[in-house]
Amino acid sequence: MKDRSSNIAGFWFVLPAMLVVGALLLYPVLSSIFFSFTNRNLLKAVYGFVGFQNFASILQSRDFWNAFANSMKWTAGSVLGQLVVGMLAALALEKIPRFSGVFRTLLIIPWAFPAIVIAFSWRWILNDVYGFLPKLLNAIQITDGNISFLADPQLVFGVALAINIWFGAPLFMINILAALKTVPSDQYEAAKIDGASGFQRFWFITMPHVRRVIGLLLILRTIWVFNNFELLFLITGGGPAGMTTTLPIYAYRTGWGLRQLGMASAITVLLLLFLLILAAFAFRLVSRWERNPTK
């Protein structure tokens, strides 16, 4: 009886927070689903239901598929790059006996700053008129003149991708480093005695202990990066010529640029469905890892 009363009291304590979170989450989702079936335009007060017409128009749009392809490349490149850089940094910090705290603090600096600070700092560094990097490359005669990193269609996507990898890698580094601390040292010692190589020790001892953390990070970062809007928009604005226009930027331009809220809502609903399917598949894979830790 006492446990039941305690559970009821705990429920009433968390209920206000649950209601606030639910309202903030459910209202945007439900309103987007509702408007996706309408021809809602921000310049018109009257609108009506159009069924699946918005979805049909979007799926037939070349701009949508270009934005979807950019989102896929942006997400895959960013997440895999952050994983590799974060893993290498964590392994390096694990082997550093002295001043590891100093190096850890320095490496986590990018993650500590807001996206707007990161974006405008890199725009200043890469500016082709007064930017530090173009002027430096020109001064040491690596390039002829100042390069327009953020205006060249052949460079802009790779440059923005490198910035996002630099920005997000510290999250992988800190979490993987924490997981590395849980690996028993006697397993490494036994493997050395048995003649296992460095790669074998990494693959058969380190990876089984950290892959659950890596799996969860991959899921969370994939969802976050695929939905991310502010960093890429602040750096490139989606240009030049749509080279860096991802689905969130495309939805923003459709809704607030063209004022077609119904079409923009349909884009976000398709984005939500895609991420739900992707997350379900990823969580199923992580669950299988947990059931079969040696496979």
HELIX and SHEET records of a PDB file:
HELIX    1   1 LYS A    2  PHE A   35  1                                  34    
HELIX    2   2 GLN A   53  LEU A   59  1                                   7    
HELIX    3   3 ARG A   62  LYS A   95  1                                  34    
HELIX    4   4 SER A  100  LEU A  107  1                                   8    
HELIX    5   5 ILE A  109  ALA A  112  1                                   4    
HELIX    6   6 ALA A  115  LEU A  126  1                                  12    
HELIX    7   7 PHE A  132  ALA A  139  1                                   8    
HELIX    8   8 VAL A  156  LEU A  180  1                                  25    
HELIX    9   9 SER A  185  ILE A  193  1                                   9    
HELIX   10  10 GLY A  198  ARG A  201  1                                   4    
HELIX   11  11 PHE A  202  THR A  206  3                                   5    
HELIX   12  12 MET A  207  ASN A  227  1                                  21    
HELIX   13  13 GLU A  230  THR A  236  1                                   7    
HELIX   14  14 LEU A  247  TYR A  252  1                                   6    
HELIX   15  15 ARG A  253  GLY A  257  3                                   5    
HELIX   16  16 LEU A  261  ARG A  291  1                                  31    
END                                                                             
